[in-house]
Amino acid sequence: MRPSLLEHLCCPACRAPLKLGEVKVDGGWIEEGSLTCTGCALVYGIEYGVPNFVEPRGRADVQQTTSGFARNWNAFNDIILEDEKLNDELFRDWILPMDPEVMRGKIVLEPGCGMGRWLRVAATYSPKILIGLDYSEVAYTAGRNTKDLENVHVVRADILRMPLKTKIELTYCLGVVHHTPEPSRTFDALVEAMSPAGAMCVWVYGKENNGWIHNFVTPMREHVTSRLPHGLLNVMSKVLAAQLYLMAGAYKLGLEKLGMPYADYLRYLRRYPFRYMEHIVYDHLVPQIAHYHSGPELEGWAKKNKLQYLLSPRNNNSWRLHVAWSQAQLPGKAEPAAGLRAEA
Ligand SMILES: C[S@@+](CC[C@H](N)C(=O)[O-])C[C@H]1O[C@@H](n2cnc3c(N)ncnc32)[C@H](O)[C@@H]1O
């Protein structure tokens, strides 16, 4: 951790400022040590260069979900970081219609940053500071992956208990909210961290056009795959990824004309190398917690917080929800026809 992160942090329990305890510093980087609350005297460790605010005895399903992801993201760290151009393209697509250039000079937050693939991309758009936050031990990987980026900081913390004193001007949160026990409450916590001029982009799984997932994948995931040992799930992911890879390849060869279902999703998947796809499959099978949200439900989240919003579909099976306190801060206007099309 860089000492300059301290000015943005506070105690997640009582909101008082924190002070550094004894630390081991290496070239201006705090590798190990502690932070003590000046109000309630709670002590938080700094481990592998990342301050840790996660309470040790969290909910079992949250621990299972986040540590399952950590295992997966750590195993595929190299392949995920390999192609910077692909990651930039993917990131731009995930946050559409927001232009990442709006990050320039802003205080930006990525809650649920995983191993930091988007932190590396977002940092190139010159935010003033960019804070990545994750519940699991994958935060240490994110810290290591972004150590060379002066404007990036990483903390290990729960979105429901964020140790942030600084209000956030721009938040992007991709693939995280639907993996928390109460997504609507998680969304509220992110809204609370927004500055009065703040804006946010949240991407979540859609309920629409995912019928086979509700009927088949979700029960399998909840009762079987999330309980499998890592080795077995790994093999299963390879087998399924091979099938998906072939389907995406067939799509590339022109089978789209036959009207294969999930056309948009396959078109998107064919950009990935095989190992990246293995990672995607594992990610779908490992968590105990995964929710699928309808458009009206997401509009409800924005409305109850009195936020202006823009809802747009992605790959015809998921949603990007952009929110801000005023219409002018949104990255565009809703199109009347915008929505998820029913798959054939
Ligand atoms: C599917 S991964 C997505 C990672 C990253 N957003 C990306 O797209 O590369 C979901 C991440 O959310 C994190 N997460 C889940 N619940 C969280 C919570 N309550 N607080 C912070 N992070 C959380 C997990 O640990 C995991 O790294």
The ligand as an ORCA input file, in Angstrom:
! r2SCAN-3c Opt
* xyz 0 1
  C     -17.170    -12.560    -10.774
  S     -15.926    -11.751     -9.888
  C     -15.707    -10.267    -10.885
  C     -14.370     -9.604    -10.670
  C     -14.157     -8.292    -11.459
  N     -15.236     -7.362    -11.255
  C     -13.967     -8.575    -12.928
  O     -14.952     -8.483    -13.684
  O     -12.855     -8.901    -13.314
  C     -16.812    -11.113     -8.485
  C     -15.889    -10.464     -7.459
  O     -16.696     -9.800     -6.471
  C     -16.104     -9.983     -5.211
  N     -17.132     -9.777     -4.167
  C     -18.253    -10.502     -3.965
  N     -18.928    -10.026     -2.889
  C     -18.212     -8.959     -2.438
  C     -18.412     -8.055     -1.368
  N     -19.460     -8.137     -0.543
  N     -17.491     -7.082     -1.170
  C     -16.419     -6.978     -2.005
  N     -16.176     -7.821     -3.035
  C     -17.072     -8.798     -3.257
  C     -15.567    -11.399     -5.278
  O     -14.601    -11.643     -4.294
  C     -15.038    -11.472     -6.704
  O     -13.682    -11.105     -6.795
*
